[in-house]
Amino acid sequence: MELKVIKESVTVNEVVYDSFTELPIECDVLLPDYCPDIMKVLKCCATPVFTQTTVEGGSLTVEGYALLELYYLSDNMKIRCSEHKTPFSKVLDLKGNPENPTVSVTATVDYLNCRAINQRRVDIRGAMTMSVKVIAQKSETVVSDAEGGGVQLRKSTMGTTCVVGTAERQFTVREDLELGYGKSAITSIVRKQVHAVVTDCKVISNKIVVKGELIISLFYLDENDEKPQTMQYNLPISQIIDLSGVDEDCKCDVRFRVISSDIQPKADLDGEATMLSAEVTICAVAKAYRNTHFSAVSDAFSTSYDSSFTESPMTALKLIEIVDDKHQYKEQMELPEDVATVMYMWCSAAFTGGKLEGNEAQLEGKLLLSMFARDNENNPVYFEKPVDFTHAIELSGNDDNLLADITMKPTSCEFTPVGDGKIEVRAEIAIGGALYSVIKGKVMSELAVDENKPQKRDGNTALTIYFAQQGECVWDIAKRYHTSVAAVMEENSLDKELLHNRTTLLIPLVV
């Protein structure tokens, strides 16, 4: 019977770009008229904000801005802040023209130097490292079955994940916030920190319903001018994201990204600034996945003719876990000798890497603890302390070659004096994203038999006696003697291909 080969086109995901690139930060800042003069620069912070990623052909364009926060002392020794935005754009070359790409971008600030030119002008220079991952679909043609020509087939099943789709929805939250009973009017906001985190995600047909929390933390000066004040607001947010093809069998990775925030003091009915006007623009980004598998021929031979096949390397991604967890950080920190008291503390978190250990994914992060304090002469000072932490995610499978697409955001940061120049620090970090396993292997793309080269047979031999060793596989033995696996199994009353003990096998001749 003539050989008939059946081929199938399968779609898998692969990483087409996974690299780091450096972006410079260069800005000449001129204080606006409403800001007092600079007496001393305390600190300049930069926060990367990504506004858009676009893939056209083989190019990826990443656009955004660095939010610069200049903290300084004015002539009355009060902490002031001036915000500035410096835009950036980066074009990256991808491998070929990726199909249905999904892009993940994060960035960390490497260094930032700030130099006051005069009391109104500051020169800022620095750099940040941008991490970019692009996952795209590709089609592979595999041999899924064959019959005729005396072929024997060994099939294997490969689990993989397909991207159902991605979608973004931008929305704006506008709220009037009250300082609370007994709070004095605001004179100026020294620092604001705005994060949006996902708390719940449900899928209905072609839609994703996502709920979350908008966290606004403030450090401000009031009209009493005695000491800076703090406030935190946790506002519920929700969105419905349209995504064609998504259903309850899908796993969804949904994240909130704060695009911009504007928070200003607002007068109440008595004309006092005991309220805040908040306007925050958020982008909800959703990626939907479906785990699937396909069967393909991994090995073949013919009992009748010489045979040959062609293998092609294949790399695919399998989604292991959608991460939605929180890390609780706690430590006792010793303050510098010249610090008398801490006024305000905040933190930023960055994902630095991940690895597999047993059945756990160890996610590594860096926490930067930042503080406004007063020295022994009661002057405001700034200091910071970077700390490393690791968060374990328990996994159910035995996967390897981890690829982690993770974001880390602080949801709270508090401190308590404990005496002896120490404080107890407590921080909560929301950890979200996706964990993948990178599967590398080979698939059969071509299979053929040469009917002009039949197998040579010894006409006088119907059975061959074979002394098998422990750990041998019946497939390998049958392939060596050009007989069928089923015939060897039946002749020797075997129920499994893998031999657990040394044994003597009868190898029948198959014509």
C-alpha distance (Angstrom), angle and dihedral (degrees) to the residues before:
residue distance angle dihedral
M1 . . .
E2 3.80 . .
L3 3.79 116.9 .
K4 3.79 114.6 -102.1
V5 3.81 115.5 -167.0
I6 3.80 119.9 -160.7
K7 3.79 116.9 -156.0
E8 3.77 130.4 -168.8
S9 3.78 133.2 -164.3
V10 3.80 112.8 -132.7
T11 3.79 128.1 -172.3
V12 3.79 119.6 -138.7
N13 3.79 135.8 169.4
E14 3.76 123.3 -118.9
V15 3.78 137.0 177.3
V16 3.79 107.1 -107.2
Y17 3.80 95.2 174.6
D18 3.80 131.2 21.6
S19 3.76 113.9 155.6
F20 3.78 148.1 113.3
T21 3.77 128.1 -112.0
E22 3.79 131.4 -176.2
L23 3.78 123.4 -124.8
P24 3.81 121.7 -165.8
I25 3.81 122.6 -132.0
E26 3.78 112.1 -149.0
C27 3.76 121.8 162.8
D28 3.79 137.3 155.0
V29 3.81 104.1 -154.0
L30 3.78 123.2 -157.1
L31 3.81 114.4 -170.5
P32 3.82 114.9 -120.9
D33 3.80 117.2 -114.7
Y34 3.81 94.6 -103.2
C35 3.83 92.5 59.2
P36 3.83 118.5 89.0
D37 3.80 121.0 -123.4
I38 3.78 122.5 -78.8
M39 3.78 116.2 -106.7
K40 3.80 96.7 167.1
V41 3.81 133.5 -1.9
L42 3.81 111.9 -129.3
K43 3.79 102.2 179.1
C44 3.78 143.9 -27.2
C45 3.82 117.5 -147.1
A46 3.80 128.9 -169.3
T47 3.81 126.4 -157.5
P48 3.83 118.4 -170.7
V49 3.82 113.2 -136.1
F50 3.81 120.9 -170.7
T51 3.78 115.5 -153.1
Q52 3.80 103.2 172.9
T53 3.81 143.5 5.5
T54 3.80 119.4 -166.2
V55 3.80 129.6 -175.5
E56 3.79 116.3 -160.6
G57 3.77 116.6 171.4
G58 3.78 107.3 -49.4
S59 3.81 96.3 -17.5
L60 3.79 131.9 90.2
T61 3.79 119.2 -159.4
V62 3.80 117.9 -161.8
E63 3.80 117.5 -167.5
G64 3.77 131.7 -176.7
Y65 3.76 144.3 106.1
A66 3.78 140.9 -104.6
L67 3.79 111.9 -119.8
L68 3.81 106.1 -142.7
E69 3.80 118.8 -159.3
L70 3.80 114.3 -168.2
Y71 3.81 113.1 -162.0
Y72 3.78 116.2 -167.2
L73 3.80 144.3 151.7
S74 3.78 118.3 -104.9
D75 3.80 124.5 -147.1
N76 3.83 91.2 -84.7
M77 3.84 89.9 53.4
K78 3.81 93.9 -109.7
I79 3.81 121.9 141.4
R80 3.78 112.3 -109.4
C81 3.79 133.2 -179.3
S82 3.77 132.9 -152.2
E83 3.82 120.4 -171.1
H84 3.78 125.6 -151.0
K85 3.79 135.4 172.5
T86 3.78 125.3 -143.6
P87 3.83 113.8 -171.9
F88 3.79 125.6 -139.6
S89 3.79 136.9 -172.1
K90 3.79 128.9 -171.5
V91 3.81 129.9 -172.9
L92 3.81 116.6 -156.6
D93 3.80 128.3 -170.4
L94 3.80 114.8 -127.3
K95 3.79 130.1 -158.8
G96 3.81 104.9 -90.4
N97 3.79 120.9 -46.6
P98 3.81 106.0 -41.6
E99 3.79 118.5 -142.5
N100 3.82 117.8 -130.3
P101 3.83 93.8 -14.0
T102 3.80 124.2 -162.7
V103 3.80 117.3 -157.3
S104 3.81 129.9 -154.1
V105 3.80 119.5 -173.6
T106 3.79 130.8 -179.4
A107 3.80 132.3 162.3
T108 3.77 140.1 -162.7
V109 3.80 127.8 -161.6
D110 3.81 111.6 -117.7
Y111 3.79 98.0 -170.5
L112 3.78 140.1 -22.2
N113 3.80 125.8 -162.4
C114 3.77 122.3 -167.1
R115 3.81 126.0 -167.8
A116 3.80 125.7 -179.5
I117 3.81 110.1 -135.0
N118 3.79 91.6 -174.0
Q119 3.81 137.7 -30.1
R120 3.83 92.2 -68.3
R121 3.78 104.4 31.9
V122 3.81 133.1 63.9
D123 3.79 131.1 -175.7
I124 3.84 113.9 -145.1
R125 3.81 123.9 -169.2
G126 3.77 129.0 171.0
A127 3.78 147.3 116.2
M128 3.77 139.3 -121.5
T129 3.79 131.8 -160.3
M130 3.78 117.5 -130.0
S131 3.81 119.6 -153.5
V132 3.81 114.0 -154.5
K133 3.79 128.6 -172.9
V134 3.80 122.5 -179.1
I135 3.80 120.6 -173.0
A136 3.80 119.2 -170.5
Q137 3.78 139.2 173.8
K138 3.77 125.2 -111.0
S139 3.80 134.6 179.4
E140 3.79 122.5 -125.8
T141 3.81 125.5 -169.0
V142 3.79 111.2 -139.9
V143 3.78 135.5 176.9
S144 3.79 103.8 -111.2
D145 3.82 100.0 172.7
A146 3.80 144.4 -9.1
E147 3.79 138.9 -174.1
G148 3.78 136.8 -171.9
G149 3.78 129.4 34.6
G150 3.79 90.0 77.2
V151 3.81 91.5 -79.7
Q152 3.76 122.1 170.1
L153 3.80 116.0 -157.6
R154 3.75 133.5 -154.8
K155 3.79 112.2 -162.5
S156 3.76 131.5 -165.7
T157 3.77 133.2 -170.6
M158 3.79 120.6 -133.3
G159 3.78 121.6 -161.4
T160 3.78 115.8 -144.8
T161 3.78 141.3 155.9
C162 3.76 129.3 -119.2
V163 3.79 124.9 -156.9
V164 3.78 108.2 -122.7
G165 3.79 91.3 -167.5
T166 3.78 148.3 -61.2
A167 3.78 130.5 -122.1
E168 3.78 139.6 177.1
R169 3.77 130.5 -155.6
Q170 3.79 123.1 -173.4
F171 3.78 120.1 -157.6
T172 3.80 138.9 165.2
V173 3.80 127.8 -131.0
R174 3.81 116.1 -152.6
E175 3.79 118.8 -174.1
D176 3.79 138.9 160.9
L177 3.80 107.4 -139.3
E178 3.78 127.8 -161.3
L179 3.79 123.0 -141.1
G180 3.77 91.5 -140.1
Y181 3.78 136.8 -113.6
G182 3.79 115.0 -40.8
K183 3.79 95.8 12.2
S184 3.81 117.3 134.8
A185 3.79 121.9 -127.8
I186 3.80 119.6 -80.8
T187 3.78 120.1 -109.6
S188 3.81 98.1 179.1
I189 3.80 140.4 -12.1
V190 3.80 110.6 -122.7
R191 3.79 98.6 -175.0
K192 3.77 139.2 -0.8
Q193 3.79 129.0 -171.0
V194 3.79 119.8 -167.6
H195 3.81 125.5 -172.5
A196 3.79 133.1 165.3
V197 3.80 119.8 -155.9
V198 3.81 132.4 -176.2
T199 3.81 115.2 -120.0
D200 3.82 102.1 171.8
C201 3.78 138.5 13.0
K202 3.81 128.3 -172.3
V203 3.78 129.7 178.6
I204 3.77 126.3 -143.7
S205 3.78 126.3 169.0
N206 3.82 108.7 -50.8
K207 3.82 91.9 -18.5
I208 3.80 138.9 87.5
V209 3.80 118.3 -152.1
V210 3.79 109.2 -156.6
K211 3.79 128.7 -175.4
G212 3.75 127.2 -170.9
E213 3.75 149.5 148.0
L214 3.77 131.1 -98.9
I215 3.81 108.5 -148.1
I216 3.82 117.5 -160.5
S217 3.82 118.3 -176.9
L218 3.81 120.2 -173.4
F219 3.80 136.4 -168.0
Y220 3.80 110.8 -172.2
L221 3.80 146.8 158.0
D222 3.80 119.6 -116.9
E223 3.78 132.2 -154.4
N224 3.80 93.1 -98.5
D225 3.79 86.9 66.6
E226 3.79 91.2 -154.0
K227 3.78 103.8 118.0
P228 3.81 135.7 -19.7
Q229 3.80 117.4 -89.4
T230 3.81 133.3 -143.3
M231 3.79 134.3 -147.9
Q232 3.79 134.6 174.9
Y233 3.79 127.9 -163.5
N234 3.80 126.0 -166.6
L235 3.79 109.8 -163.9
P236 3.82 123.2 -174.3
I237 3.81 115.2 -126.1
S238 3.80 132.6 -178.2
Q239 3.78 139.2 179.0
I240 3.81 139.9 -179.0
I241 3.80 112.1 -137.1
D242 3.80 119.3 -161.0
L243 3.80 111.6 -138.2
S244 3.79 119.4 165.8
G245 3.80 115.0 -133.9
V246 3.79 98.0 17.6
D247 3.81 116.8 131.0
E248 3.80 140.2 160.2
D249 3.81 92.1 -78.1
C250 3.80 90.8 63.8
K251 3.77 127.5 92.8
C252 3.78 113.7 -137.0
D253 3.79 131.6 -153.4
V254 3.81 107.2 -161.3
R255 3.79 123.6 176.6
F256 3.78 136.2 176.1
R257 3.79 119.0 -137.0
V258 3.81 119.6 -168.2
I259 3.80 108.0 -135.6
S260 3.80 98.8 -179.7
S261 3.79 141.2 -15.8
D262 3.78 132.6 -160.9
I263 3.80 118.8 -174.4
Q264 3.79 119.4 173.6
P265 3.83 135.5 170.3
K266 3.80 112.7 -100.1
A267 3.79 130.4 -161.9
D268 3.81 120.0 -117.7
L269 3.81 125.9 -143.4
D270 3.81 89.5 -75.9
G271 3.78 91.7 54.0
E272 3.80 94.8 -109.3
A273 3.80 122.2 128.2
T274 3.79 96.9 -117.7
M275 3.80 93.2 129.5
L276 3.77 137.3 64.3
S277 3.77 130.9 -140.7
A278 3.81 109.5 -145.0
E279 3.79 126.1 -170.2
V280 3.81 116.5 174.6
T281 3.80 126.1 175.1
I282 3.80 114.6 -152.9
C283 3.78 132.6 -175.6
A284 3.81 116.8 -149.2
V285 3.81 110.6 -153.2
A286 3.81 118.9 -166.3
K287 3.80 130.1 -173.0
A288 3.80 120.3 -176.2
Y289 3.81 122.9 -158.3
R290 3.78 135.0 -172.4
N291 3.79 122.1 -161.6
T292 3.78 113.0 -136.2
H293 3.78 140.8 157.8
F294 3.77 139.1 -149.3
S295 3.77 134.5 -157.7
A296 3.80 120.8 -131.6
V297 3.79 138.4 168.6
S298 3.79 109.5 -98.8
D299 3.82 99.9 177.4
A300 3.80 136.7 9.3
F301 3.80 143.9 175.0
S302 3.79 137.6 168.7
T303 3.79 127.2 -119.2
S304 3.82 89.6 -155.6
Y305 3.82 109.1 36.4
D306 3.75 143.7 19.6
S307 3.78 108.5 -84.3
S308 3.78 137.9 -164.6
F309 3.76 137.3 -173.8
T310 3.79 138.9 -173.8
E311 3.78 123.3 -131.0
S312 3.78 126.8 -158.1
P313 3.82 125.0 -161.8
M314 3.79 115.1 -115.3
T315 3.79 132.7 -170.1
A316 3.78 120.2 -167.5
L317 3.78 137.8 171.2
K318 3.77 124.3 -128.3
L319 3.78 119.6 -166.8
I320 3.79 109.3 -125.5
E321 3.78 102.9 177.1
I322 3.79 143.8 -9.9
V323 3.80 103.5 -134.3
D324 3.80 121.2 -141.0
D325 3.78 109.1 155.5
K326 3.80 143.6 125.0
H327 3.77 130.4 -128.7
Q328 3.79 120.5 -149.1
Y329 3.79 112.3 -149.4
K330 3.80 120.3 -167.0
E331 3.80 132.8 166.4
Q332 3.77 143.1 143.5
M333 3.78 109.7 -114.1
E334 3.77 126.3 -160.0
L335 3.79 112.6 -136.6
P336 3.81 123.2 -135.1
E337 3.80 114.3 -92.9
D338 3.80 94.0 -111.6
V339 3.84 93.5 53.4
A340 3.79 115.1 96.4
T341 3.81 100.6 175.6
V342 3.81 140.2 -3.9
M343 3.80 117.2 -123.7
Y344 3.80 102.4 -177.9
M345 3.78 138.4 -0.7
W346 3.78 133.0 -165.2
C347 3.77 135.6 163.1
S348 3.78 143.0 -153.7
A349 3.79 126.0 -152.8
A350 3.80 132.2 -153.2
F351 3.79 131.6 -175.2
T352 3.81 110.1 -125.0
G353 3.81 104.7 176.7
G354 3.77 148.8 -44.5
K355 3.78 138.6 -133.6
L356 3.79 139.6 177.1
E357 3.78 120.8 -111.6
G358 3.78 113.6 176.4
N359 3.78 108.4 -53.4
E360 3.81 93.8 -18.9
A361 3.77 135.2 86.1
Q362 3.80 109.7 -139.6
L363 3.81 107.6 -149.0
E364 3.78 113.1 -163.2
G365 3.76 123.6 -154.8
K366 3.77 142.3 171.1
L367 3.77 122.2 -133.4
L368 3.79 120.2 -160.5
L369 3.80 110.6 -157.0
S370 3.81 110.1 -158.6
M371 3.80 126.1 -171.4
F372 3.77 141.9 -174.4
A373 3.80 107.6 -152.2
R374 3.79 142.5 159.8
D375 3.76 123.1 -113.2
N376 3.78 127.3 -139.9
E377 3.81 89.7 -81.8
N378 3.84 91.0 52.8
N379 3.80 93.4 -110.0
P380 3.83 119.4 140.7
V381 3.82 114.2 -105.8
Y382 3.78 136.1 172.7
F383 3.77 129.4 -138.0
E384 3.79 136.3 163.1
K385 3.76 140.4 -164.2
P386 3.82 126.3 -158.1
V387 3.81 116.4 -148.4
D388 3.79 132.5 -178.8
F389 3.78 124.0 -134.9
T390 3.80 138.1 177.4
H391 3.78 128.0 -147.3
A392 3.81 121.9 -163.6
I393 3.80 122.9 -142.8
E394 3.80 114.6 -165.5
L395 3.81 114.0 -133.9
S396 3.78 129.2 -159.7
G397 3.82 100.8 -150.4
N398 3.79 137.2 58.7
D399 3.78 98.9 -111.4
D400 3.78 130.5 154.6
N401 3.83 140.2 -173.3
L402 3.80 94.3 56.9
L403 3.80 121.2 -149.9
A404 3.81 111.8 -172.3
D405 3.80 124.6 -163.5
I406 3.80 100.0 -176.4
T407 3.80 138.3 158.0
M408 3.81 126.0 -163.3
K409 3.80 124.2 -159.9
P410 3.81 128.9 175.8
T411 3.80 113.0 -125.5
S412 3.81 96.6 -178.8
C413 3.79 140.2 5.2
E414 3.80 123.0 -173.2
F415 3.78 139.1 163.4
T416 3.81 137.4 -161.3
P417 3.83 125.2 -163.8
V418 3.81 110.1 -121.4
G419 3.82 99.7 178.8
D420 3.80 133.8 -109.7
G421 3.80 90.9 75.9
K422 3.79 93.4 -59.5
I423 3.79 137.2 118.2
E424 3.79 131.1 -164.0
V425 3.80 111.4 -126.5
R426 3.81 122.7 -155.4
A427 3.78 122.7 -177.3
E428 3.79 133.8 169.1
I429 3.80 118.9 -151.9
A430 3.81 122.8 -165.4
I431 3.81 110.4 -142.0
G432 3.80 119.8 -163.2
G433 3.77 141.0 157.1
A434 3.78 140.6 77.3
L435 3.80 136.2 -56.9
Y436 3.80 119.3 -151.7
S437 3.77 135.7 -173.2
V438 3.80 114.6 -138.7
I439 3.81 106.9 -138.4
K440 3.79 116.5 -159.6
G441 3.78 123.3 -173.8
K442 3.78 147.1 115.7
V443 3.78 129.9 -89.6
M444 3.79 128.8 -161.1
S445 3.78 111.2 -112.8
E446 3.85 101.1 169.7
L447 3.83 134.3 28.6
A448 3.82 127.9 -178.0
V449 3.82 141.9 162.2
D450 3.81 126.1 -151.0
E451 3.81 107.6 -134.2
N452 3.80 89.3 -171.5
K453 3.81 88.8 65.8
P454 3.81 109.3 56.1
Q455 3.77 119.7 -176.4
K456 3.80 113.7 -91.8
R457 3.79 112.0 -117.2
D458 3.79 134.0 -166.5
G459 3.77 101.2 -133.1
N460 3.78 91.9 -157.0
T461 3.85 95.0 57.1
A462 3.79 120.5 80.4
L463 3.80 97.2 159.2
T464 3.79 133.5 28.2
I465 3.78 122.2 -156.8
Y466 3.80 111.8 -137.5
F467 3.80 126.5 -173.0
A468 3.80 103.4 -144.5
Q469 3.79 124.1 -159.4
Q470 3.78 128.4 -138.2
G471 3.81 111.7 -84.4
E472 3.82 96.1 24.6
C473 3.79 119.3 133.8
V474 3.81 123.9 -131.2
W475 3.81 89.6 -136.8
D476 3.80 92.1 61.6
I477 3.81 91.7 46.5
A478 3.82 93.1 48.7
K479 3.80 91.0 47.7
R480 3.81 90.8 51.6
Y481 3.82 92.1 53.4
H482 3.84 96.1 35.9
T483 3.75 93.9 -122.5
S484 3.78 132.0 124.5
V485 3.77 123.7 -85.9
A486 3.81 91.0 -137.9
A487 3.81 91.5 54.7
V488 3.82 92.6 51.9
M489 3.80 91.8 46.8
E490 3.81 92.5 48.9
E491 3.81 95.6 43.9
N492 3.82 91.4 52.6
S493 3.83 98.6 35.1
L494 3.81 92.3 -120.5
D495 3.79 123.1 163.8
K496 3.82 97.9 -174.1
E497 3.79 131.9 45.3
L498 3.81 94.9 -141.0
L499 3.80 113.0 79.1
H500 3.79 113.6 -140.1
N501 3.81 96.2 -172.7
R502 3.77 139.4 31.3
T503 3.78 108.9 -89.3
T504 3.79 144.9 159.3
L505 3.80 115.4 -109.1
L506 3.78 131.4 -163.6
I507 3.81 109.4 -138.9
P508 3.82 110.5 -156.7
L509 3.80 123.2 -151.2
V510 3.80 113.5 -114.4
V511 3.80 116.6 -160.6
